[in-house]
Amino acid sequence: MSQVDAEAVLGALRRVMDPDLKRDIVSLGFVKDLRVEGGRVSFQVELTTPACPMKDLLKKQAHDVVAALPGVSGVEVRMTAQVRQAQKKATGDLLPGVRNVIAVASGKGGVGKSTTAVNLALALLASGARVGILDADIYGPSLPRMLNVQEKPEPGEGHKMAPVMAHGLKSISMGFFMEESQPVVWRGPMVGMAVEQLLRDVDWGELDYLVVDLPPGTGDAQLTLSQKVPITGVVIVSTPQAVALADVRRGVNMFLKVDVPVLGVIENMSYYLCPQCGHRADIFAHGGARAEAEAMGMEFLGDIPLDIGIREDMDAGTPILVARPDSPQAARYREIASRIAARVATMGFEAPKFPNIVVE
């Protein structure tokens, strides 16, 4: 049997292309710790996010092209991920340990934005990423009920407070500090100050993604976040009907005006599928968000059905990603989260240097 050549292994792996970055995994620096020991080859493929939707396909392709080389008797491929920071940090950044900030916004209320934000955060967490969620809706915080959080944050490192752990998520909300029925009667500037304090005075530690659930509209919370934090990108949530889509356009234009990238649009409550007979009803119309995204040159990230289980699980404080992780609805959230993670991974990507090769 002929001796396996490390350069031949690399040459084979150059035929494996990342579909998002449009380059091969060798030039991207994804191939790590390549070892050639006789006829056995082992290496690591380090992706830019654990939520990569093409992870299994890339692993199979990498295995197969190497296994087909003359002299190879065995191939071991280890898949890992290292989430990269999509934007350079500014001096004095409020979130030094947070690599990417993903804001979830909507042009109007009642479209299921908070439900979407929580389940997307849990989907990213389930992929293996380190994830936190910030409830930036000061007037109507919903995170305490959605995550079934009743305790208040404890002191953390230095003069900061520790976020509350809920279903594995680091979380913070103004609702953690007051009774559920207590109203917040503040003028606009105080809202901006409160959002800044929740960012600055919380010990988030090291996070791959901080998901920020914004209040509806284009007000003080959105402006504070865009001015104080380098937002990686924003996801817009809408229902299909025309009145919601008109607000989507305003929301997109607002974020573009303050130089915040729009990662894409999600159509929530897209349709209703009867669990008994399977009949589908487009209660709020269907496809409007996709058409609007295409008209604005934005990516359509996916649709989520109107489902009673999603609502019941959220009201109970155990979101569907926790209560029913194997359900089709949970799978839909994971698919959308993977698309978002892939978009983030392609932003400002710089390939690292190729690491060591060991031949024995």
C-alpha positions as CSV (number, residue, x, y, z in Angstrom):
1,M,0.0,0.0,0.0
2,S,1.3,3.4,-1.0
3,Q,2.2,6.0,1.7
4,V,-0.4,8.6,2.4
5,D,0.8,12.1,1.6
6,A,-0.4,15.0,3.8
7,E,-0.4,17.4,0.8
8,A,-2.6,14.9,-1.1
9,V,-5.0,15.0,1.9
10,L,-5.1,18.8,1.8
11,G,-5.6,18.7,-1.9
12,A,-8.6,16.4,-1.5
13,L,-10.1,18.6,1.2
14,R,-9.8,21.7,-1.1
15,R,-12.6,20.1,-3.0
16,V,-15.0,20.6,-0.1
17,M,-16.6,24.0,-0.4
18,D,-18.4,26.0,2.3
19,P,-21.7,27.0,0.6
20,D,-22.0,30.3,2.4
21,L,-18.4,31.6,2.2
22,K,-18.0,30.1,-1.3
23,R,-14.5,28.9,-0.5
24,D,-12.9,25.6,0.3
25,I,-12.4,24.5,3.9
26,V,-8.6,24.5,3.6
27,S,-8.2,28.1,2.4
28,L,-10.8,29.1,5.0
29,G,-8.6,27.6,7.8
30,F,-11.3,25.2,8.9
31,V,-9.0,22.2,8.8
32,K,-7.1,21.8,12.1
33,D,-4.7,19.3,13.6
34,L,-4.2,17.1,10.6
35,R,-2.5,13.9,11.5
36,V,-1.3,11.2,9.1
37,E,-0.2,8.0,10.8
38,G,0.5,5.3,8.3
39,G,-2.7,4.8,6.4
40,R,-4.9,6.5,9.0
41,V,-5.8,10.1,8.7
42,S,-7.5,12.3,11.3
43,F,-8.3,16.0,11.4
44,Q,-10.7,18.5,12.8
45,V,-13.0,20.7,10.9
46,E,-13.7,23.9,12.9
47,L,-16.8,25.7,11.6
48,T,-17.7,29.3,12.3
49,T,-20.8,28.4,14.3
50,P,-22.1,25.2,16.0
51,A,-25.5,26.0,14.4
52,C,-24.1,25.5,10.8
53,P,-27.0,24.0,8.8
54,M,-24.5,22.2,6.5
55,K,-22.4,20.6,9.3
56,D,-23.4,17.0,8.6
57,L,-22.9,17.4,4.8
58,L,-19.5,19.0,5.2
59,K,-18.4,16.2,7.5
60,K,-19.5,13.5,5.0
61,Q,-17.8,15.3,2.1
62,A,-14.6,15.7,4.0
63,H,-14.6,12.1,5.1
64,D,-15.4,10.7,1.6
65,V,-12.8,12.7,-0.4
66,V,-10.0,11.7,2.0
67,A,-11.2,8.0,2.2
68,A,-11.0,7.8,-1.6
69,L,-7.3,8.6,-1.6
70,P,-4.9,5.7,-2.4
71,G,-3.3,4.3,0.8
72,V,-5.9,5.6,3.2
73,S,-7.2,2.8,5.5
74,G,-9.2,5.0,7.9
75,V,-10.5,8.5,8.4
76,E,-11.5,10.3,11.5
77,V,-13.3,13.7,11.2
78,R,-14.0,15.7,14.3
79,M,-16.5,18.6,13.9
80,T,-16.0,21.6,16.2
81,A,-17.0,25.2,16.0
82,Q,-15.5,28.6,17.1
83,V,-17.9,31.5,16.8
84,R,-16.1,34.5,15.5
85,Q,-16.9,38.1,16.2
86,A,-18.6,39.6,13.2
87,Q,-17.6,43.2,14.0
88,K,-14.6,44.9,15.6
89,K,-15.1,46.0,19.1
90,A,-15.1,49.7,19.9
91,T,-13.1,51.2,22.8
92,G,-15.2,51.2,25.9
93,D,-17.7,48.7,24.5
94,L,-20.5,47.9,27.0
95,L,-20.3,44.2,26.1
96,P,-16.6,43.2,26.0
97,G,-17.2,39.4,26.3
98,V,-20.1,39.2,23.8
99,R,-19.0,38.3,20.3
100,N,-22.3,38.9,18.4
101,V,-25.4,40.9,19.2
102,I,-28.6,39.8,17.4
103,A,-31.5,42.1,17.8
104,V,-35.1,40.8,17.1
105,A,-37.5,43.6,16.2
106,S,-40.9,44.2,14.7
107,G,-42.6,47.2,13.2
108,K,-45.8,46.7,15.4
109,G,-46.9,44.8,18.4
110,G,-48.7,41.5,18.5
111,V,-46.7,39.7,15.8
112,G,-45.1,37.2,18.2
113,K,-41.7,38.9,18.3
114,S,-40.8,37.9,21.9
115,T,-41.9,34.3,21.4
116,T,-39.7,34.2,18.3
117,A,-36.7,35.8,20.1
118,V,-36.9,33.4,23.0
119,N,-37.2,30.3,20.8
120,L,-34.4,31.4,18.5
121,A,-32.1,32.0,21.5
122,L,-32.9,28.5,22.8
123,A,-32.3,27.0,19.3
124,L,-28.8,28.7,19.2
125,L,-28.2,27.3,22.7
126,A,-29.2,23.8,21.7
127,S,-26.6,23.9,18.9
128,G,-23.8,24.3,21.5
129,A,-23.3,28.0,21.5
130,R,-23.1,30.2,24.6
131,V,-26.2,32.4,24.5
132,G,-27.9,35.2,26.5
133,I,-31.1,37.1,26.0
134,L,-31.9,40.7,27.0
135,D,-35.5,41.9,27.2
136,A,-35.2,45.5,26.1
137,D,-39.0,46.1,26.2
138,I,-39.0,48.3,29.3
139,Y,-42.8,49.1,29.2
140,G,-44.0,45.6,28.5
141,P,-41.3,43.0,29.6
142,S,-42.4,39.5,28.8
143,L,-39.3,37.4,29.6
144,P,-40.2,36.6,33.2
145,R,-43.4,34.8,32.2
146,M,-42.0,33.2,29.0
147,L,-39.0,31.8,30.9
148,N,-40.9,31.2,34.2
149,V,-38.4,33.4,36.1
150,Q,-39.4,34.6,39.6
151,E,-36.1,35.2,41.3
152,K,-34.2,38.5,41.1
153,P,-30.7,38.8,39.8
154,E,-27.9,38.3,42.3
155,P,-24.7,40.4,42.6
156,G,-22.0,39.3,40.2
157,E,-18.4,40.3,39.5
158,G,-17.3,43.7,40.7
159,H,-20.3,46.1,40.8
160,K,-22.3,44.2,38.2
161,M,-25.2,41.9,38.7
162,A,-25.3,38.3,37.5
163,P,-27.9,37.4,34.8
164,V,-30.6,34.9,35.8
165,M,-30.1,31.4,34.3
166,A,-33.3,30.1,32.7
167,H,-33.3,26.9,30.6
168,G,-29.6,27.4,30.1
169,L,-29.9,31.0,28.9
170,K,-28.3,33.9,30.6
171,S,-31.2,36.3,30.8
172,I,-32.1,39.8,32.1
173,S,-35.3,41.9,32.0
174,M,-36.7,44.9,33.7
175,G,-39.5,42.6,34.7
176,F,-37.1,40.7,37.0
177,F,-37.1,43.8,39.3
178,M,-40.8,44.5,39.7
179,E,-44.2,42.9,40.1
180,E,-45.9,41.7,37.0
181,S,-48.8,44.2,37.4
182,Q,-46.6,47.2,38.1
183,P,-46.6,49.7,35.3
184,V,-43.5,51.6,34.1
185,V,-44.5,55.2,33.8
186,W,-41.4,56.8,32.3
187,R,-40.6,59.3,29.7
188,G,-38.6,58.3,26.6
189,P,-35.1,59.3,27.7
190,M,-35.4,57.1,30.9
191,V,-36.1,54.1,28.7
192,G,-32.8,54.6,26.8
193,M,-31.0,54.9,30.1
194,A,-32.6,51.7,31.4
195,V,-31.6,49.8,28.3
196,E,-28.0,51.1,28.7
197,Q,-27.9,50.1,32.3
198,L,-29.1,46.5,31.5
199,L,-26.3,46.3,29.0
200,R,-23.6,47.9,31.2
201,D,-24.3,46.6,34.7
202,V,-24.9,42.9,33.9
203,D,-22.0,40.5,34.0
204,W,-22.7,38.6,30.8
205,G,-19.3,36.9,30.7
206,E,-18.3,35.2,27.5
207,L,-21.2,34.8,25.0
208,D,-21.2,33.7,21.4
209,Y,-24.6,35.4,20.8
210,L,-26.7,37.9,22.8
211,V,-30.2,37.9,21.5
212,V,-32.0,41.3,22.3
213,D,-35.8,41.3,22.3
214,L,-36.6,44.9,21.3
215,P,-39.9,46.6,21.9
216,P,-42.1,47.1,18.8
217,G,-41.6,50.2,16.7
218,T,-38.7,52.5,16.2
219,G,-38.2,54.3,19.5
220,D,-35.7,55.0,22.3
221,A,-34.7,51.4,23.0
222,Q,-33.8,50.8,19.3
223,L,-31.8,54.0,19.1
224,T,-29.9,53.4,22.4
225,L,-28.9,49.9,21.3
226,S,-27.7,51.0,17.9
227,Q,-25.7,53.9,19.3
228,K,-24.2,52.1,22.4
229,V,-23.5,48.6,21.1
230,P,-22.1,47.3,17.8
231,I,-25.1,45.3,16.7
232,T,-24.1,42.4,14.5
233,G,-27.5,42.5,12.8
234,V,-31.3,42.7,13.3
235,V,-34.0,40.1,12.5
236,I,-37.4,41.5,11.6
237,V,-40.5,39.6,12.6
238,S,-43.8,40.1,10.9
239,T,-47.2,38.5,10.2
240,P,-48.3,38.2,6.6
241,Q,-51.0,40.8,6.5
242,A,-50.6,44.2,4.8
243,V,-50.9,46.3,7.9
244,A,-47.9,44.5,9.5
245,L,-45.8,44.6,6.3
246,A,-46.1,48.4,6.1
247,D,-44.5,48.6,9.5
248,V,-41.8,46.2,8.4
249,R,-40.7,48.7,5.7
250,R,-40.4,51.4,8.3
251,G,-38.5,49.2,10.7
252,V,-36.0,48.1,8.0
253,N,-35.4,51.7,6.9
254,M,-34.9,52.8,10.5
255,F,-32.1,50.2,11.0
256,L,-30.5,50.9,7.7
257,K,-30.4,54.6,8.6
258,V,-28.4,53.9,11.7
259,D,-26.1,51.5,9.9
260,V,-27.4,48.3,11.5
261,P,-27.4,45.3,9.0
262,V,-30.7,43.6,8.5
263,L,-30.1,39.8,8.6
264,G,-33.5,38.9,7.3
265,V,-37.3,38.7,7.8
266,I,-39.3,36.0,9.5
267,E,-43.0,35.5,8.8
268,N,-44.7,34.4,12.0
269,M,-48.3,33.0,12.3
270,S,-47.8,32.2,8.7
271,Y,-50.6,29.7,8.5
272,Y,-52.7,27.4,10.7
273,L,-52.7,23.6,10.2
274,C,-55.6,21.8,11.9
275,P,-54.1,19.0,14.1
276,Q,-57.3,16.9,13.7
277,C,-58.0,17.0,9.9
278,G,-54.8,18.6,8.5
279,H,-56.7,21.4,6.8
280,R,-54.6,24.5,6.3
281,A,-56.0,28.0,6.8
282,D,-54.1,31.2,5.9
283,I,-55.7,33.2,8.7
284,F,-53.5,36.3,8.3
285,A,-52.9,35.7,4.6
286,H,-49.6,34.0,3.6
287,G,-46.3,34.8,1.9
288,G,-46.5,38.5,2.4
289,A,-43.3,38.7,4.4
290,R,-41.4,36.7,1.8
291,A,-42.6,39.0,-1.0
292,E,-41.8,42.1,1.1
293,A,-38.3,40.7,1.9
294,E,-37.6,40.1,-1.8
295,A,-38.9,43.5,-2.8
296,M,-36.5,45.1,-0.3
297,G,-33.6,42.9,-1.2
298,M,-33.6,41.2,2.2
299,E,-33.2,37.5,2.9
300,F,-36.4,35.6,3.9
301,L,-35.3,33.5,6.9
302,G,-38.4,31.3,7.1
303,D,-42.0,31.1,8.3
304,I,-43.5,29.8,11.5
305,P,-47.1,28.5,11.8
306,L,-49.8,29.7,14.0
307,D,-49.8,26.8,16.6
308,I,-51.6,26.5,19.9
309,G,-48.8,24.4,21.3
310,I,-46.3,27.2,20.8
311,R,-48.6,29.6,22.7
312,E,-49.4,27.1,25.5
313,D,-45.7,26.2,26.1
314,M,-44.7,29.8,26.2
315,D,-47.5,30.8,28.7
316,A,-46.3,27.9,30.9
317,G,-42.8,29.2,30.9
318,T,-41.4,26.2,29.1
319,P,-40.9,27.3,25.4
320,I,-41.4,24.7,22.7
321,L,-37.6,24.2,22.3
322,V,-37.6,23.0,25.9
323,A,-41.0,21.4,26.2
324,R,-41.1,19.6,22.8
325,P,-37.7,19.8,21.2
326,D,-38.5,17.0,18.8
327,S,-41.6,18.7,17.4
328,P,-41.8,20.0,13.8
329,Q,-42.4,23.5,15.2
330,A,-39.1,23.3,17.2
331,A,-37.3,22.1,14.1
332,R,-38.6,25.1,12.3
333,Y,-37.0,27.4,14.9
334,R,-33.8,25.5,14.6
335,E,-33.7,25.9,10.9
336,I,-34.2,29.6,11.1
337,A,-31.6,30.0,13.8
338,S,-29.1,28.1,11.7
339,R,-29.8,30.5,8.8
340,I,-29.2,33.5,11.1
341,A,-26.0,32.0,12.5
342,A,-24.8,31.3,8.9
343,R,-25.5,34.9,8.0
344,V,-23.6,36.2,11.0
345,A,-20.7,33.8,10.3
346,T,-20.1,35.3,6.8
347,M,-20.0,38.9,8.0
348,G,-16.4,40.2,8.2
349,F,-14.9,36.7,8.0
350,E,-11.1,36.5,7.9
351,A,-9.6,33.1,7.4
352,P,-7.1,32.1,10.2
353,K,-3.7,30.6,9.4
354,F,-3.5,26.9,8.7
355,P,-2.4,25.0,11.8
356,N,0.1,22.2,12.3
357,I,0.3,19.0,10.3
358,V,1.7,15.9,11.9
359,V,2.9,13.0,9.7
360,E,4.1,9.7,11.3
